[in-house]
Amino acid sequence: KGGWLIVPNYPSRRRMPLDPVMGGYGGTEMKLLYQGHVGEGHGLTRIIEFIKTDPSLRLTIVGPGNDDYIQLLKDKVKELEISNQVQILDVVPYSELVAITRAHQVGLAIHEPVNLAFRTAALASNKIYEYAAAGLPILYYRDEHYMKHLGNYQWAFPTSLDVVDLSKNICRIRKSYRSLSESARRDFFDKLNFAAIFKPVLDRLEDLS
């Protein structure tokens, strides 16, 4: 009964510096970042296998997770002999994530269709929009649901997670990195932040007062 509004889980502009992004991209090493819960359903083992195919790529994984799964990833990195390309960090305070994010160039926002949570993550996954806030183009799982919400953003690239598809996306990002990064930041500051999305709620409350 009554009116209702959906408020997506967008990050706050107050947390994101307005100065140029720290990481940038000089056309040599490209640093990929996964931040969030480290577990099944995020394509991490396949991303690690992809990193092996390109010596110019680097991958950082940071977040809480199942100890056994994290060890599985570490064993995979050791098996593929890419310890110089992949680092798996311990959990860090949320306040430190902005600096880590801004030191990378591509955000991994992959949610495979393995459970119900994947259906809500396109709007509820805070990390997607924190990547954008830091000027990072993102890779997300190619699915109709996700493409509905992210398909209109030029900095968001769907992937099937196979090596050829991932390679094509990374190539596209390399070629247009500056414009993609600027577009992501602009979209965040203009509309993909909490203040912007909460304004209709404030307007509704004002009408009721």
C-alpha positions in Angstrom: 0.0 0.0 0.0 1.2 3.5 -0.6 4.1 4.6 -2.7 7.5 2.9 -2.9 10.8 3.6 -4.5 13.8 1.3 -5.2 17.2 2.8 -4.1 20.1 0.9 -5.6 23.2 0.3 -3.5 25.3 3.1 -5.1 28.4 4.4 -3.3 28.7 8.0 -2.0 30.4 10.8 -3.9 32.0 11.9 -0.7 34.2 8.8 -0.6 35.6 9.4 -4.1 38.3 12.1 -4.7 37.8 14.4 -7.6 41.5 14.4 -8.7 42.7 12.4 -11.6 42.7 8.6 -11.1 46.0 7.3 -9.6 46.4 4.2 -11.8 45.9 5.7 -15.2 47.2 3.6 -18.1 50.5 4.0 -19.8 50.0 1.3 -22.4 52.2 -1.3 -20.8 51.0 -3.4 -17.8 47.2 -3.5 -17.3 46.1 -4.2 -13.8 42.8 -6.0 -13.2 41.1 -5.9 -9.8 38.5 -8.1 -8.1 37.2 -6.7 -4.8 34.4 -8.5 -2.9 33.6 -11.9 -1.5 36.2 -14.4 -2.8 34.2 -17.5 -3.7 32.6 -19.5 -6.5 30.5 -17.7 -9.1 32.9 -14.8 -9.9 34.9 -16.5 -12.7 38.1 -16.1 -10.7 39.7 -19.4 -11.7 39.1 -18.6 -15.4 40.4 -15.1 -15.0 43.6 -16.5 -13.5 43.9 -18.9 -16.4 43.5 -15.9 -18.8 46.2 -13.9 -17.0 48.6 -16.7 -17.9 48.1 -16.0 -21.6 49.2 -12.4 -21.4 52.4 -11.4 -19.5 51.4 -7.7 -19.6 48.4 -8.4 -17.3 48.3 -8.2 -13.6 45.5 -9.3 -11.2 44.7 -8.4 -7.6 42.1 -10.2 -5.6 41.0 -8.7 -2.3 38.2 -9.5 0.1 36.9 -12.0 2.6 36.1 -15.6 1.5 36.3 -19.3 2.2 39.8 -20.3 3.3 39.7 -23.5 1.2 38.6 -21.6 -1.9 41.3 -18.9 -1.5 43.9 -21.6 -1.1 42.6 -23.2 -4.3 43.2 -20.0 -6.1 46.7 -19.7 -4.6 47.5 -23.2 -5.7 46.2 -22.4 -9.2 48.5 -19.4 -9.4 51.5 -21.5 -8.2 50.6 -24.3 -10.7 50.5 -21.8 -13.6 53.7 -20.1 -12.4 52.3 -16.6 -12.5 53.0 -15.5 -8.9 54.6 -12.4 -10.4 51.3 -11.5 -12.1 48.7 -12.3 -9.4 48.4 -11.2 -5.8 45.7 -12.3 -3.4 45.4 -9.8 -0.5 44.1 -10.3 2.9 40.9 -8.4 3.9 41.5 -4.7 4.2 39.3 -2.0 5.9 36.7 -0.6 3.7 38.3 2.8 4.0 41.4 1.5 2.3 39.6 0.1 -0.8 39.4 3.4 -2.6 43.2 3.8 -2.9 43.5 0.1 -4.0 40.8 0.5 -6.6 42.3 3.7 -8.0 45.6 1.9 -8.5 44.1 -0.5 -11.0 42.7 -0.1 -14.5 39.9 -2.8 -15.0 37.3 -3.9 -12.4 36.0 -7.5 -12.4 32.2 -7.4 -11.7 31.5 -11.0 -12.7 28.5 -12.8 -11.2 27.8 -16.1 -12.9 24.2 -17.4 -12.8 24.8 -19.9 -10.0 22.3 -18.7 -7.4 19.5 -16.2 -6.7 21.9 -13.5 -5.6 23.3 -13.1 -9.1 19.9 -11.8 -10.2 20.0 -8.8 -7.9 23.7 -8.0 -8.2 23.4 -5.8 -11.3 21.9 -3.1 -9.1 22.9 -4.3 -5.7 26.6 -4.9 -6.2 28.3 -1.9 -4.7 31.6 -2.9 -6.3 30.3 -2.3 -9.9 29.8 1.4 -9.2 32.9 1.8 -7.0 34.9 0.7 -10.0 33.1 3.3 -12.1 33.7 5.9 -9.5 37.4 5.3 -9.7 37.4 5.4 -13.5 37.7 1.7 -14.1 36.0 0.1 -17.1 34.5 -3.2 -15.9 34.0 -6.8 -17.2 30.7 -8.4 -16.3 29.1 -11.7 -17.1 27.3 -11.8 -20.5 23.7 -12.4 -19.5 20.4 -10.8 -20.6 19.7 -9.5 -17.0 23.0 -7.8 -16.7 23.0 -6.4 -20.2 19.6 -4.8 -19.4 21.2 -2.7 -16.6 24.7 -2.2 -17.9 24.5 -2.5 -21.7 24.1 1.3 -22.2 27.4 2.1 -20.5 30.4 2.3 -22.9 32.7 1.4 -20.0 30.9 -1.9 -19.2 32.0 -4.9 -21.2 30.1 -8.2 -21.2 32.2 -11.4 -21.3 31.5 -15.1 -21.7 34.8 -15.7 -19.8 36.5 -17.7 -22.6 40.0 -16.6 -23.4 39.2 -15.3 -26.9 36.4 -13.1 -25.6 38.4 -11.8 -22.7 41.3 -11.0 -25.0 39.0 -9.0 -27.3 37.6 -7.0 -24.4 41.0 -6.2 -23.0 42.1 -5.1 -26.4 39.1 -2.8 -26.7 39.8 -1.3 -23.3 43.4 -0.7 -24.0 42.6 1.1 -27.2 40.2 3.6 -25.7 41.2 3.6 -22.0 41.2 7.3 -21.4 37.8 7.9 -22.8 36.3 4.9 -21.1 37.8 5.9 -17.8 36.5 9.5 -18.1 33.0 8.1 -19.1 32.9 5.9 -16.1 33.8 8.7 -13.7 31.3 11.1 -15.4 28.4 8.6 -15.2 29.2 7.9 -11.5 29.3 11.6 -10.5 26.3 12.5 -12.6 23.9 9.7 -11.7 25.4 6.4 -10.3 25.9 7.7 -6.8 23.8 7.6 -3.6 22.9 11.3 -3.5 21.5 11.2 -7.1 19.5 8.1 -6.6 18.2 9.1 -3.2 16.9 12.5 -4.4 13.4 11.1 -5.4 13.0 9.8 -1.9 13.8 13.2 -0.4 11.3 14.8 -2.9 8.6 12.3 -1.9 9.2 13.0 1.8 9.1 16.7 1.2 5.7 16.3 -0.6 4.4 14.4 2.4 5.5 16.9 5.0 
